[in-house]
Amino acid sequence: MNDIFTCALYFIRKAYHSIRGTGSEDIVEVLKDKVAMRALNYFATCLRRMKECSLCMNAIRTDLSMKLKIAGSTAFVSTE
């Protein structure tokens, strides 16, 4: 599994430099390679899942924060 990530980083770097115009590689040539295409696809899938997880975590934090505020304001009942 580690070899896949090492290989993926190489192709991701090539694609990045191609898009930024700082490298000699053309993105079309990079994507013609099946290994490069698979590596970039895995990387994109990983980024998408990380973003989904981040959005879910933010929603959970917001929901818990709101519930704690509501519970905190109703938990204290004055005895006076």
PyRosetta script that sets phi, psi and omega in degrees:
from pyrosetta import init, pose_from_sequence

init()
pose = pose_from_sequence("MNDIFTCALYFIRKAYHSIRGTGSEDIVEVLKDKVAMRALNYFATCLRRMKECSLCMNAIRTDLSMKLKIAGSTAFVSTE")
pose.set_psi(1, -36.6)
pose.set_omega(1, -179.7)
pose.set_phi(2, -62.8)
pose.set_psi(2, -35.8)
pose.set_omega(2, 179.2)
pose.set_phi(3, -63.6)
pose.set_psi(3, -35.3)
pose.set_omega(3, 178.6)
pose.set_phi(4, -62.3)
pose.set_psi(4, -44.7)
pose.set_omega(4, -179.2)
pose.set_phi(5, -67.7)
pose.set_psi(5, -38.5)
pose.set_omega(5, 176.8)
pose.set_phi(6, -62.1)
pose.set_psi(6, -44.4)
pose.set_omega(6, 178.1)
pose.set_phi(7, -65.0)
pose.set_psi(7, -42.8)
pose.set_omega(7, -178.5)
pose.set_phi(8, -62.1)
pose.set_psi(8, -42.8)
pose.set_omega(8, -179.5)
pose.set_phi(9, -61.1)
pose.set_psi(9, -37.1)
pose.set_omega(9, 178.3)
pose.set_phi(10, -61.7)
pose.set_psi(10, -47.5)
pose.set_omega(10, -178.3)
pose.set_phi(11, -71.9)
pose.set_psi(11, -34.4)
pose.set_omega(11, 177.3)
pose.set_phi(12, -64.4)
pose.set_psi(12, -42.2)
pose.set_omega(12, 177.6)
pose.set_phi(13, -62.1)
pose.set_psi(13, -43.2)
pose.set_omega(13, 178.4)
pose.set_phi(14, -62.9)
pose.set_psi(14, -43.3)
pose.set_omega(14, 179.9)
pose.set_phi(15, -65.0)
pose.set_psi(15, -41.9)
pose.set_omega(15, 179.2)
pose.set_phi(16, -60.4)
pose.set_psi(16, -48.7)
pose.set_omega(16, -179.9)
pose.set_phi(17, -64.3)
pose.set_psi(17, -32.9)
pose.set_omega(17, 177.6)
pose.set_phi(18, -65.9)
pose.set_psi(18, -45.0)
pose.set_omega(18, -178.9)
pose.set_phi(19, -67.8)
pose.set_psi(19, -41.1)
pose.set_omega(19, -179.3)
pose.set_phi(20, -73.9)
pose.set_psi(20, -16.4)
pose.set_omega(20, -179.6)
pose.set_phi(21, 80.0)
pose.set_psi(21, 15.3)
pose.set_omega(21, -178.1)
pose.set_phi(22, -98.1)
pose.set_psi(22, -6.8)
pose.set_omega(22, -178.9)
pose.set_phi(23, -116.5)
pose.set_psi(23, 175.7)
pose.set_omega(23, -179.5)
pose.set_phi(24, -93.2)
pose.set_psi(24, -5.0)
pose.set_omega(24, -177.8)
pose.set_phi(25, -82.7)
pose.set_psi(25, 145.6)
pose.set_omega(25, 173.6)
pose.set_phi(26, -100.1)
pose.set_psi(26, 133.1)
pose.set_omega(26, -176.2)
pose.set_phi(27, -58.3)
pose.set_psi(27, -34.1)
pose.set_omega(27, 179.1)
pose.set_phi(28, -64.2)
pose.set_psi(28, -40.4)
pose.set_omega(28, 178.5)
pose.set_phi(29, -68.3)
pose.set_psi(29, -37.7)
pose.set_omega(29, 178.6)
pose.set_phi(30, -63.2)
pose.set_psi(30, -42.6)
pose.set_omega(30, -176.1)
pose.set_phi(31, -76.7)
pose.set_psi(31, -13.2)
pose.set_omega(31, 176.6)
pose.set_phi(32, -70.1)
pose.set_psi(32, -27.1)
pose.set_omega(32, 179.6)
pose.set_phi(33, -75.3)
pose.set_psi(33, 124.6)
pose.set_omega(33, -176.9)
pose.set_phi(34, -63.9)
pose.set_psi(34, -38.2)
pose.set_omega(34, 179.2)
pose.set_phi(35, -65.4)
pose.set_psi(35, -42.5)
pose.set_omega(35, 179.0)
pose.set_phi(36, -64.1)
pose.set_psi(36, -43.2)
pose.set_omega(36, 179.9)
pose.set_phi(37, -62.2)
pose.set_psi(37, -43.0)
pose.set_omega(37, 179.3)
pose.set_phi(38, -65.1)
pose.set_psi(38, -42.4)
pose.set_omega(38, 179.8)
pose.set_phi(39, -63.2)
pose.set_psi(39, -44.4)
pose.set_omega(39, 179.1)
pose.set_phi(40, -66.5)
pose.set_psi(40, -35.6)
pose.set_omega(40, 177.6)
pose.set_phi(41, -65.3)
pose.set_psi(41, -44.7)
pose.set_omega(41, 176.8)
pose.set_phi(42, -60.3)
pose.set_psi(42, -43.2)
pose.set_omega(42, -179.6)
pose.set_phi(43, -62.7)
pose.set_psi(43, -44.7)
pose.set_omega(43, 178.8)
pose.set_phi(44, -63.6)
pose.set_psi(44, -40.3)
pose.set_omega(44, 177.8)
pose.set_phi(45, -63.3)
pose.set_psi(45, -42.4)
pose.set_omega(45, 178.2)
pose.set_phi(46, -61.6)
pose.set_psi(46, -44.9)
pose.set_omega(46, 178.9)
pose.set_phi(47, -62.7)
pose.set_psi(47, -40.5)
pose.set_omega(47, 179.6)
pose.set_phi(48, -63.1)
pose.set_psi(48, -44.5)
pose.set_omega(48, 179.9)
pose.set_phi(49, -66.3)
pose.set_psi(49, -37.1)
pose.set_omega(49, 177.0)
pose.set_phi(50, -64.2)
pose.set_psi(50, -39.6)
pose.set_omega(50, 178.5)
pose.set_phi(51, -65.9)
pose.set_psi(51, -43.8)
pose.set_omega(51, 178.0)
pose.set_phi(52, -60.2)
pose.set_psi(52, -43.0)
pose.set_omega(52, 179.0)
pose.set_phi(53, -63.4)
pose.set_psi(53, -42.2)
pose.set_omega(53, 179.3)
pose.set_phi(54, -62.6)
pose.set_psi(54, -43.3)
pose.set_omega(54, 178.4)
pose.set_phi(55, -63.8)
pose.set_psi(55, -40.3)
pose.set_omega(55, 177.8)
pose.set_phi(56, -64.6)
pose.set_psi(56, -42.9)
pose.set_omega(56, 179.5)
pose.set_phi(57, -63.6)
pose.set_psi(57, -39.9)
pose.set_omega(57, 177.3)
pose.set_phi(58, -64.2)
pose.set_psi(58, -40.4)
pose.set_omega(58, 178.3)
pose.set_phi(59, -64.6)
pose.set_psi(59, -40.4)
pose.set_omega(59, 178.8)
pose.set_phi(60, -65.1)
pose.set_psi(60, -44.4)
pose.set_omega(60, 178.8)
pose.set_phi(61, -60.4)
pose.set_psi(61, -44.6)
pose.set_omega(61, 179.8)
pose.set_phi(62, -62.5)
pose.set_psi(62, -45.5)
pose.set_omega(62, -179.4)
pose.set_phi(63, -63.0)
pose.set_psi(63, -45.6)
pose.set_omega(63, 179.3)
pose.set_phi(64, -64.4)
pose.set_psi(64, -40.4)
pose.set_omega(64, 179.1)
pose.set_phi(65, -61.1)
pose.set_psi(65, -44.9)
pose.set_omega(65, 179.2)
pose.set_phi(66, -64.2)
pose.set_psi(66, -41.7)
pose.set_omega(66, 180.0)
pose.set_phi(67, -66.3)
pose.set_psi(67, -38.1)
pose.set_omega(67, 178.3)
pose.set_phi(68, -67.4)
pose.set_psi(68, -37.7)
pose.set_omega(68, 177.5)
pose.set_phi(69, -65.2)
pose.set_psi(69, -42.9)
pose.set_omega(69, 178.9)
pose.set_phi(70, -65.9)
pose.set_psi(70, -45.7)
pose.set_omega(70, -179.9)
pose.set_phi(71, -65.0)
pose.set_psi(71, -36.5)
pose.set_omega(71, 179.9)
pose.set_phi(72, -67.8)
pose.set_psi(72, -35.6)
pose.set_omega(72, -178.5)
pose.set_phi(73, -78.8)
pose.set_psi(73, -24.0)
pose.set_omega(73, -179.6)
pose.set_phi(74, -101.5)
pose.set_psi(74, -10.3)
pose.set_omega(74, -177.1)
pose.set_phi(75, -74.0)
pose.set_psi(75, -32.2)
pose.set_omega(75, -178.1)
pose.set_phi(76, -90.6)
pose.set_psi(76, 119.0)
pose.set_omega(76, 177.3)
pose.set_phi(77, -117.2)
pose.set_psi(77, 123.2)
pose.set_omega(77, -178.7)
pose.set_phi(78, -70.3)
pose.set_psi(78, 140.1)
pose.set_omega(78, 178.5)
pose.set_phi(79, -96.6)
pose.set_psi(79, 4.3)
pose.set_omega(79, -178.1)
pose.set_phi(80, -80.3)
pose.dump_pdb("model.pdb")
